[in-house]
Amino acid sequence: MSSIKRSDITGIILAGGKSSRMGQEKGLVKHNGIPFIEHIIRAMETVTDQILIITSQKAYQKYGYKCIPDIFTECGPIGGIYSGLSKTSTTHNLILSCDIPFITSFVLENLIHKHRIKYDITYYDNNPLIGLYNQSVTHKFLQSIEQKQLRLMQLLFNLKVQVLEVTEQITPLVRNINTPEQYNKANIWI
């Protein structure tokens, strides 16, 4: 059983991507009249008070959390995760992408509860951008960037990871919305 305290977790929302497949800033796309990022922040606020948004977009500043641009640009999720991990002081860091508007406190609490200290990272199967990352892996992300090895799954292969099963209950809550087509179908997922 994990007994990670709220004060030992920083939430890191990755909102620095190009959103090219969506055609607009993904985190600001609205679901039920509310931007994706607000749904994510609400879920995250149930498990931590410390939240960082990795972005260079000024529009995210209105949410009142520290916005940090990518330290290394054009490095995809590895660059975003590194930027967040390098600016946090907590051992445990909840990494979430900005395109998961159905995420809930239950999903995050389950992730934290099932995390075992012997692992560097715990994430839901097929989605390492809904995961709990130990700050100790920061140097591995920097090393990947320096070596221009920017495939996240390749990096994770070389770390101690715990992959959680995505149950039928959780499946619709952890889906990413990357394209207008997915967005149009999203309401039937839940």
Protein Blocks (a to p, Z undefined) as FASTA:
>chain_A
ZZbdfklpccdddfkbnolmnopafklpceehiafklmmmmmmmmmocbdcdddfbfklm
mnopacdddfbghkljmlmmmmmmmmccbfbdcdddfklmkbcfklmmmmmmmpcfkbmb
dcdehiakbccddfklmmmmmmmmmnopabfklmmmmpccddddddfklmmmmcccfbfk
lmmmmmmmZZ
